Amino acid sequence: MKIIEYKPTPQKKRAIRKIFKQSPEMFSKEDLEVIEKRLSEKSELDYKKYVAMDNNKILGFISYAQPWDTKTIWFLSWFAVDKYHQGKGIGTSLLKYIENQIRRSSSPRLYIETVSHDDKLTKNTRKFYKNQGYKRVGLIPHYYNNNVAKLIYYKDLSQ
Ligand SMILES: CC(C)(COP(=O)(O)OP(=O)(O)OC[C@H]1O[C@@H](n2cnc3c(N)ncnc32)[C@H](O)[C@@H]1OP(=O)(O)O)[C@@H](O)C(=O)NCCC(=O)NCCS
C-alpha cells in the first residue's frame, strides 16, 4: 500500500465517491455533494489531499487544511477507508502520514469534527481517534439534529 497525493481524474473521483457512499451513517447526501466539489475544484482553502493505493486501486482518502481564520492549527477534512478494507491499518497509515506533515509545519496541531451517533460505525470511529491519541475537547449539542451533537477532537503533534 502506498500513499500519494490526490490528483483529480474521473476514475479516481468515482472510486473515492464510492468509498464515502459506503458510510451513510457518517456522510449525508449534503456531505457527498461537498465531497464531490472538493474532489473536483480548487476551493478557497488550500486542501491537501491524499489517497491510499494498492495494486492501482484506491482504498482510502484523507484531506486536511488550515481554517481561514487561523494560522496556528489544521483540521481534518474528509477521511474514509473502503468498507471492505477497514480495520487493516490503512486509516492509521493515512492519519499518521498527514500528522507527520503537520508536525513539520509551524503549527503542529490538528482537530477533527465528527458526529455523536450511536451506531457501530461512528462509535468505532470515535474509538479510532481516541486510540490515535486525540482528546475530546468539545461538544456542540443538537448540531446535526435534536439528538446528534458535533464532537471535536484535538491532538497536539509537537509532543
Ligand atoms: C475511521 C476509519 C477511517 C479508520 O480506518 P481503518 O483503516 O478502518 O482503521 P485502522 O485499521 O487503521 O485501525 C483500526 C482501529 O480503528 C478502529 N476502527 C474504526 N472503524 C473501524 C472499522 N470500520 N472496522 C474496523 N476497525 C475500525 C478499531 O478500533 C480498530 O482498532 P483495533 O485494532 O484496536 O480493533 C475507517 O474505519 C472509516 O472509513 N470509517 C467510516 C468513515 C469514517 O468514520 N470516517 C471518519 C469521519 S470523521
The ligand as an ORCA input file, in Angstrom:
! r2SCAN-3c Opt
* xyz 0 1
  C     -12.403      5.525     10.758
  C     -11.619      4.889      9.596
  C     -11.103      5.988      8.685
  C     -10.435      4.123     10.207
  O      -9.703      3.493      9.170
  P      -9.341      1.937      9.256
  O      -8.416      1.616      8.149
  O     -10.581      1.151      9.363
  O      -8.579      1.900     10.684
  P      -7.289      1.053     11.087
  O      -7.371     -0.308     10.507
  O      -6.063      1.823     10.832
  O      -7.450      0.997     12.658
  C      -8.279      0.028     13.225
  C      -8.809      0.520     14.520
  O      -9.752      1.520     14.220
  C     -10.997      1.208     14.797
  N     -11.985      1.156     13.731
  C     -12.682      2.249     13.399
  N     -13.546      1.929     12.446
  C     -13.367      0.614     12.145
  C     -13.980     -0.275     11.247
  N     -14.988      0.134     10.472
  N     -13.548     -1.561     11.175
  C     -12.566     -1.959     11.988
  N     -11.938     -1.157     12.881
  C     -12.340      0.126     12.960
  C     -10.886     -0.041     15.586
  O     -10.987      0.412     16.916
  C      -9.520     -0.572     15.288
  O      -8.869     -0.725     16.497
  P      -8.476     -2.212     16.997
  O      -7.433     -2.681     16.005
  O      -7.953     -1.954     18.373
  O      -9.737     -3.011     16.936
  C     -12.469      3.887      8.775
  O     -12.908      2.852      9.572
  C     -13.655      4.515      8.059
  O     -13.550      4.910      6.905
  N     -14.823      4.615      8.731
  C     -16.035      5.160      8.110
  C     -15.888      6.623      7.718
  C     -15.446      7.490      8.880
  O     -15.873      7.321     10.015
  N     -14.575      8.483      8.588
  C     -14.124      9.466      9.549
  C     -15.072     10.626      9.543
  S     -14.725     11.802     10.833
*
